[in-house]
């Protein structure tokens, strides 16, 4: 029995190690793809169906908007205008400051009935926007993918202060965590094993979808994630 248990644990560790490796291969590939891309973000706002609701995409930390191209192209292909907030850059500012930039964009473009699709830190920014009086009425829903709503215990060991800000003790994260008012309008999608967020991404009161997969980055390309986004954009609640 002990031998069988040890074998099971070893196989689980190997699967997780392989998933981690695949995750970083995906990260490197799509960073390079994004760097080489010559796509104009304006093209995803134009030519979409007029009656379709707008989507605003918010990437994670150290990610430019091009990192989200697989999702952008999918949503645009469904007829929705997709807005990229270029002033976010690589998203290294504080959650509150980045949320202010997104809020300014929403007002400048007079966007309403917006669905935010966010990755990782982008989900924290999106929730901040949804709890800000000036912007809240413009964003009735959000799909957050791999978002550390409760922070990550690994953040304390980070070299840069931008990553240490994901500590569960961070003041802004704690304020967002205890604010439950908008959680029922947020769909949180996350992997069964995320090497960056060991505590998981479950959001109290939210619609939580746990995928039987591994990784923090490659989840963006999973068909199940795209299907869930389609459901949300169609006004349905994912199972």
Helices and strands as residue ranges (DSSP letters): H 2-36, G 41-44, E 55-58, G 65-68, H 69-77, E 82-84, G 86-88, H 95-108, E 115-119, H 121-130, H 133-136, E 141-145, G 153-157, H 161-164, H 171-178, G 183-185, E 186-193, E 207-214, G 218-221, H 223-233
